[in-house]
Amino acid sequence: MKKKVEIPVGQKVRGYGVLNEYGEFEFTPEQTGTRQGRVKVIKTGSNYTLSSTKNSLILHCNIKKGLTLAMIKELTQVMSNIIMDLKSYAI
């Protein structure tokens, strides 16, 4: 059963969308509550996201599965980009 969701017209809404195998586009808005706005995105790269909270720094990186050496090489490249970003932003 589909639920009706109140989405404001003409405003940007955070969330995600999925195109299912039947060609239907389904959008799910971000869940908001008492913790809304506590995690702030600083930078989004091609394969990483750098976010911060009041006391923490959050690193989220995507690395392709494969040979161990290739994964280590990709991880070092991502970490190099993150270190450059940390140096350029006053966090």
N, C-alpha and C positions, 0 to 999 in steps of 0.2 A: 504494500500500500504506500503510495507516495504522500509525503507530507508537504503542506503548503509552507513556504518560507517567505517571510517578509524581507525583501531586499529593496532598499531605497533606489528610486529611479534617478539616474543621472549622477550618482555618486560612485566613487571607487570603493569596491568591497574586497577585502582580503579573503583569500580562500584558495580552493583548487577545483579544477574541472577535469572530467573524465569523459572520453568518447568511448562508448561501449561497442560491442560487436554488432549491434543493431543500428548503429549510426546515430544514436541518441546522445546528446551532450548533457551531462549532468554536472551541475555546479554545487559545491558544498561550501558555504561561507565559513570563515574562521570562527572558532568558538571563542566568545569573549566572556569575561567574568571579572572576578576580583583581581586577577593577576594580569589583566590586559595592560600592555605597554611596558611591562617590566623588562622584557628582552628586546633590545634595540639592535637592528641589523646595521653594522658599520660598513661592510663591503661584501659584495657577492662577486666572486670570480667565476671562471668557466667550470671549475671543479672544486670550489670551496666556498664556504660562507663564514664570515667573521662577525660575531655578535657580542654584545656585552649586556650585563646586568649591573646592579649597583655594586656588587663585590666580586664579580667573576667575568672572565672572558671565555666565550664559547667558540670552539673551532669545530667546524663540520666539513669534512672533505670526502670526496668521492674518488675512489681508486678502482680501476678496472682489475678484475680477477685475472690471474694468469701466472706466469712464472714468477718465482719469488724475487729474482733479481730485477725484473721489470717492474714489479710492484714497489720495491724499495726505491728504484730510480724515480718513479712517478711520485712517491711520497716525499722524497727529498726535493723535487721540483716544486711541489705544492707548499712544503714548509718554507722553502726559499721565498716564494711569493708572499706567504703570510708574514714572514719576518720583515720583508720590505714594507708591507702595509703597516705593520706595527711601528716601524720606525717613522713612517710618514704621517701617522695619525697621533694626536695627543689624546691618549686614552687614560 
